[in-house]
Amino acid sequence: MPGPLHGIRVLDLTSVIMGPYCTQLLGDMGAEVIKVESHAGDNMRWVGPYKNPGMGHIHLHLNRNKRSLVLDLKHPKGLEACLKLAAKADVLVYNVRPQSMARLGLGYEAVKAINEKIIYVGAFGYSEKGPYAGRPAYDDLIQGIAGIPSLSQRQTGDLPRYSPVTIGDRSVGLHTCNAVLAALFHRERSGQGQAIEVTMFEAMSQFVLGDHMGGKTFDPPLGDTAYARLIAPHRRPYATSDGFLCVLIYNDKHWSNFFEAIGRADLKDNPKYRNHSARAANIAEVYEFVAQTIAANTTDYWRALLEKADIPFATMHTIDSLLEDEHMRAIGFFPEFDHPTEGRIRATAPVGEWSETPPLIRSLPAQLGEHSREVLREIGYVDAEIDQMLAEKVTAVPA
């Protein structure tokens, strides 16, 4: 069955993680995605481990369901080919500043002149309306300026740290995908294309402050910033006597069951534990009590007790054990494929179950320029012209 975006063509001018993550999601949903790369290729191609140069592991997890076309966009013939693609595209996604696109001859007005219904989406660091416009924007930098490392410092008292996942790139990639889908829906109803800018600083600030604006939500303030539960020192996987376990004793029923299970029914009437508001006001002390209690017994002991008491808990996986998780294996979340150049590879499946238009992995990540000839032929170039473009280094194919 075709995906929900079957028939939509996406011109992907993005690189690194944020943009490619967005366009991979669109590809999973059935869009035809043409990824335009420079001769050097997307940086993520070169992050190891890899079996073959240019086919690094992160590239393999960001660029399925896409075709790779090499174009030198600074060469007149490269720009011409890109504009021919844009003329037939439904969506163009880029992740450099709008001024950089304009200098290349690919600004919104230039593209709109040949395709007035195009959805033209830029994902980059900072709003063009503010003084930070044009600043470099990478995940680490955006995490920092959005306050994430400061929260880790408030929680642990240690030096500030970045989140060890590219949370900025991937969450703003989702924002960008949402923007594309909403714009396509608007065009379906109105016939209008449009230009959209999705900016990392603003998106991540909204993401963080939704939890942590705290008392400064109000004017005058009703207290400090931060959601106290999230930065409590003992909000972490609890150490058992022989490992770790993730436990969340959350509502009044959970707490009542927990106190019964550990033989401390007397704590039900303790003012610090009596209700949700009381626990929230004393959350650091509450979590410390749980940490000390759980440390006294084994992981298996607590699994059995918490299961019987109907209290939420979960395994603390490592990345290695996550890959062996019985639930993930049962739902086929780690499909394996025979890649034509990389051999047997493992992927992660598209998320969710769809009754009519399920997302699918239709094609595996491409070598740099693997589809250059194919795509150029589709937009009207004959083999002699493509050979000339290869000789002039306007395009490239795999060696």
C-alpha positions in Angstrom: 0.0 0.0 0.0 1.3 3.5 -0.8 2.1 5.8 2.1 0.0 8.8 3.0 2.4 11.1 1.1 2.5 9.0 -2.1 2.8 11.3 -5.1 4.5 14.2 -3.1 7.9 15.1 -4.4 10.4 16.6 -1.9 13.6 18.4 -3.0 15.9 17.9 0.0 18.7 20.5 0.2 19.5 19.7 3.9 22.5 18.1 5.6 23.8 16.9 9.0 20.8 15.7 11.2 17.9 18.1 11.6 16.9 18.5 8.0 17.7 14.9 6.9 15.7 13.6 9.9 12.7 15.7 8.7 12.9 14.5 5.1 13.4 10.9 6.1 10.1 11.0 8.0 8.5 12.4 4.9 10.1 9.6 2.8 8.8 7.0 5.3 5.3 8.4 4.8 5.6 7.8 1.1 7.0 11.0 -0.4 9.6 10.8 -3.2 12.6 12.5 -1.7 15.5 13.7 -3.9 18.6 14.6 -1.8 20.9 17.1 -3.4 24.5 16.8 -2.2 27.7 18.5 -2.9 30.7 16.6 -4.2 31.9 16.2 -0.6 28.6 14.8 0.4 26.6 15.3 3.6 29.0 15.5 6.7 27.2 12.6 8.4 28.4 10.3 5.6 31.8 10.5 7.2 31.0 9.8 10.8 32.2 6.2 11.6 31.9 3.4 12.0 31.5 2.5 8.3 32.4 -0.3 6.0 32.9 2.0 3.0 33.8 5.7 2.9 30.8 7.9 2.8 28.4 5.4 4.2 28.7 6.1 8.0 26.2 4.7 10.5 24.4 8.0 11.1 23.9 8.5 7.4 22.4 5.1 7.2 19.8 6.1 9.9 18.9 9.4 8.3 18.7 8.9 4.6 16.6 5.9 3.7 13.7 6.4 1.2 15.8 9.0 -0.7 17.6 9.3 -3.9 21.1 10.9 -4.0 21.9 13.5 -6.7 25.2 15.4 -6.7 25.1 19.0 -7.9 27.5 21.8 -7.7 24.9 24.6 -7.0 27.5 27.3 -7.5 28.0 26.2 -11.1 25.4 27.6 -13.6 24.5 24.2 -14.9 24.1 22.9 -11.3 21.7 25.7 -10.5 19.8 25.2 -13.7 19.3 21.5 -12.9 18.2 22.3 -9.3 15.7 24.8 -10.6 14.3 22.2 -13.0 13.8 19.9 -10.0 12.2 22.7 -8.0 9.8 23.3 -10.8 8.4 19.8 -10.4 8.6 19.6 -6.6 5.8 19.9 -4.1 8.2 20.7 -1.2 11.7 22.2 -1.0 13.5 21.9 2.4 16.8 23.6 3.2 18.8 24.3 6.4 21.0 27.2 5.7 20.1 30.9 6.1 17.6 32.4 3.6 20.3 34.8 2.4 22.6 31.9 1.5 19.8 30.4 -0.6 19.2 33.7 -2.3 22.9 34.0 -3.1 22.8 30.6 -4.8 19.8 31.8 -6.9 17.4 29.5 -4.9 15.6 32.1 -2.8 11.9 31.8 -2.3 11.0 34.4 -4.9 13.2 32.7 -7.5 11.7 29.3 -6.8 8.1 30.7 -6.6 8.5 32.3 -10.0 8.8 28.8 -11.5 6.5 27.0 -9.1 4.0 29.2 -7.3 2.5 26.3 -5.4 5.7 25.0 -3.8 6.0 24.6 0.0 9.4 26.2 0.6 10.7 25.4 4.1 13.8 26.6 5.8 15.1 25.1 9.1 18.0 26.9 10.7 19.2 28.5 13.9 17.6 31.8 14.8 14.8 34.0 13.6 15.8 36.4 11.0 13.9 39.1 12.9 16.3 39.1 15.9 20.0 40.1 16.6 21.1 36.4 16.6 20.1 36.1 12.9 22.9 34.3 11.0 24.7 32.9 14.0 26.0 29.3 13.5 23.6 26.7 14.9 24.5 23.2 15.9 22.8 20.9 18.4 25.3 21.6 21.2 25.0 25.3 20.7 21.3 25.3 20.7 21.1 23.0 23.7 23.3 25.5 25.6 21.5 28.7 24.6 18.1 27.0 25.4 19.3 26.3 28.9 19.5 22.5 28.9 23.0 22.1 30.3 22.1 24.6 33.1 19.3 22.2 34.1 21.7 19.3 34.5 23.9 21.5 36.6 21.0 22.5 38.9 20.0 18.8 39.2 23.4 17.3 40.0 25.5 20.2 41.3 28.2 19.0 38.8 29.4 20.8 35.7 26.8 21.5 33.1 26.4 18.8 30.4 24.6 18.5 27.1 22.0 15.8 26.6 23.8 12.8 25.1 21.3 12.7 22.2 20.9 15.3 19.4 17.7 16.4 21.0 17.7 19.9 19.4 18.3 18.6 15.8 15.7 15.8 16.1 13.0 17.7 17.9 13.3 20.6 15.5 13.3 18.1 12.7 9.9 17.0 13.9 8.8 20.6 14.0 9.9 21.0 10.4 8.1 17.8 9.3 4.9 19.1 11.1 5.2 22.4 9.2 5.5 20.6 5.9 2.5 18.5 6.5 0.4 21.4 7.7 1.4 23.5 4.6 0.5 20.6 2.3 -2.9 20.3 4.0 -3.4 24.1 3.6 -2.4 23.9 -0.1 -4.8 21.0 -0.6 -7.7 23.2 0.6 -6.6 26.6 -0.8 -4.2 25.8 -3.8 -1.6 28.2 -2.2 2.0 27.4 -1.6 4.0 29.3 0.9 7.4 30.0 2.5 8.0 28.8 6.1 10.9 29.2 8.5 11.4 26.9 11.5 14.1 28.1 13.8 16.0 26.0 16.4 16.5 28.5 19.2 12.8 29.5 19.4 11.6 25.9 19.0 13.9 24.5 21.7 13.2 27.5 24.0 9.5 26.6 23.8 10.3 23.0 24.4 12.3 23.7 27.5 10.2 26.6 29.0 7.0 24.5 28.7 8.4 22.6 31.7 10.7 25.1 33.3 9.3 28.6 33.2 7.8 27.8 36.6 7.0 30.7 38.8 8.0 33.2 36.2 5.0 32.2 34.2 3.2 34.8 36.4 3.7 38.5 36.7 4.8 39.3 39.3 6.6 35.9 39.7 5.2 33.3 42.1 8.6 31.6 42.6 11.7 30.4 40.8 12.1 28.9 37.4 12.2 25.1 36.8 9.9 22.2 37.4 11.2 21.0 40.7 10.4 17.3 40.0 12.5 17.2 36.9 15.6 18.7 38.5 15.3 16.8 41.8 18.8 15.2 42.5 17.2 11.7 42.9 15.1 11.9 39.8 17.1 9.2 38.0 17.1 5.4 37.7 17.1 4.1 41.3 20.0 1.9 42.4 18.9 -1.4 43.7 21.3 -3.7 45.7 22.4 -5.3 42.4 21.5 -2.9 39.5 19.2 -0.1 38.5 15.4 0.2 38.0 13.3 3.0 36.6 10.3 3.7 38.9 7.7 6.4 38.9 5.4 6.5 41.9 3.2 9.2 40.6 -0.4 9.6 41.7 -2.2 9.1 45.1 -3.1 5.5 44.4 0.5 4.7 43.5 1.8 6.2 46.7 -0.8 4.5 48.8 0.0 1.1 47.2 3.8 1.8 47.7 3.5 2.5 51.4 1.4 -0.6 51.9 3.8 -2.7 49.9 6.9 -1.6 52.0 5.1 -1.8 55.3 4.9 1.9 55.9 1.2 2.6 55.8 1.8 5.2 58.5 3.3 7.5 55.8 -0.1 7.9 54.1 -1.0 10.6 56.6 2.4 12.3 56.7 1.9 15.9 55.5 4.8 15.6 53.0 3.2 12.7 51.2 -0.6 13.3 51.7 -1.4 14.5 48.2 0.1 15.5 44.9 0.7 19.2 45.9 2.4 18.2 49.1 4.7 15.8 47.4 5.5 18.3 44.7 6.5 20.9 47.4 8.8 18.4 49.0 9.9 16.4 45.9 13.6 16.3 46.5 13.1 14.8 49.9 10.3 12.4 48.6 12.6 11.1 45.8 15.5 10.7 48.3 13.3 8.5 50.5 12.4 6.3 47.5 16.0 6.0 46.5 17.0 4.9 50.0 14.2 2.4 50.2 14.9 0.8 46.8 18.6 0.5 47.5 17.8 -2.1 50.2 16.7 -4.9 47.8 17.4 -6.5 44.5 16.1 -5.5 41.1 14.1 -8.8 40.9 12.6 -8.2 44.3 11.4 -4.7 43.3 10.0 -5.9 40.0 7.8 -8.5 41.7 6.7 -6.1 44.4 5.9 -3.2 42.1 4.1 -5.4 39.6 1.9 -6.7 42.4 1.3 -3.1 43.7 0.4 -1.8 40.2 3.2 0.8 40.4 4.8 1.9 37.0 8.4 0.7 36.4 10.6 -0.1 33.5 14.0 -1.6 32.7 16.9 0.7 32.5 18.3 -0.5 29.2 21.8 0.1 27.9 21.9 0.8 24.1 23.1 -2.8 23.7 20.3 -4.3 25.7 17.7 -2.1 24.0 18.6 -3.8 20.8 17.7 -7.1 22.3 14.4 -5.9 24.0 11.7 -8.6 23.7 8.9 -6.0 23.0 10.9 -4.4 20.2 11.7 -7.8 18.7 8.1 -8.9 18.9 6.8 -5.9 16.9 9.7 -6.0 14.4 11.1 -2.7 15.3 14.7 -3.6 14.1 14.2 -4.8 10.5 17.3 -6.1 8.8 18.2 -5.6 5.1 20.9 -6.6 2.7 22.3 -3.4 1.5 23.9 -3.6 -2.0 27.2 -2.1 -0.8 27.1 -2.3 3.0 26.0 -5.8 3.5 23.6 -6.8 6.3 22.4 -3.7 8.1 19.9 -3.1 11.0 17.4 -0.2 10.9 14.6 1.2 13.1 11.1 0.8 11.8 8.8 3.8 11.1 6.8 4.5 14.2 3.1 3.7 14.6 0.5 1.4 13.1 -1.7 2.6 10.2 -4.7 0.7 8.9 -4.6 2.1 5.4 -1.4 4.0 4.5 1.4 2.6 6.6 4.9 4.2 6.4 7.4 1.9 4.9 11.1 1.5 4.2 11.0 1.3 0.4 14.7 2.0 -0.4 17.9 1.9 1.6 20.3 4.8 2.1 22.1 5.7 -1.1 25.8 6.1 -2.1 26.8 9.6 -2.9 25.5 10.4 -6.3 23.9 7.0 -6.8 20.9 8.4 -8.6 22.5 11.4 -10.4 22.0 10.0 -13.9 18.6 8.6 -13.1 17.2 11.9 -11.7 18.8 14.1 -14.4 17.3 11.9 -17.1 13.9 12.4 -15.5 14.1 16.2 -15.8 15.0 16.1 -19.4 18.8 15.6 -19.7 20.2 13.2 -22.2 23.2 11.0 -21.6 25.5 13.2 -23.7 24.6 16.2 -21.5 25.0 14.2 -18.3 28.4 13.0 -19.5 29.4 16.7 -20.1 28.2 17.6 -16.6 30.3 14.8 -15.2 33.3 16.0 -17.1 32.7 19.6 -15.8 32.2 18.3 -12.2 28.7 19.7 -12.2 27.5 16.3 -11.0 29.0 13.0 -9.9 28.3 9.3 -9.7 29.8 6.7 -7.4 33.3 5.5 -8.4 
